[in-house]
Amino acid sequence: MTAKSKGRIRHIALSVADPWETAEFYKDALGLEEVSELDGPLAEGIFLTDGVVNLAILHFKDDDAAQGTGKDFVGIHHLGFWVDDVIASGEQARAAGAKWIMGDPNNPHGYEVKHTDLSGVIFDIAAHGWAGAQKQPGEAENEVHPNPHRRLAKFDERRAAAHAALEARKAQARVAETV
């Protein structure tokens, strides 16, 4: 009997209306650390980490880019699994009933080979992990994907507006507490 490949949940992607406002919330409310910003062909957004799991906070640019959820969908978009072997893990997932939706399933170094599970939930597999994530925390063979701390200047105004909105909400909450 062949040993099954084990995936480790190391990436969660949210689809939101305003990635910067949502990121400010998670940084302030839960102490997550900023990893980088993204302006790619499919989405724009920001990545955060708790030191083990990467949280992508995205706004998809159009319905096709959203891979079936629609660009205005708000919620968990997909989960990411860090695997040892992208090809074997993909074959294993498809044999169990997953449907491939994007990414090269035959590239051993493939980036985010996406599938849907039996309920239509999107998941991806990758052999390299995500920025700010760790594959096997506390174990000798742990792999850490570095945090590049990369910001894009084009998002400076949006980042500042999101931070100001968060501070205004906190000030309102303090006033409400004194009333």
Order of alpha helices (4+ residues) and beta strands (2+ residues): beta-alpha-beta-beta-beta-beta-alpha-beta-beta-beta-alpha
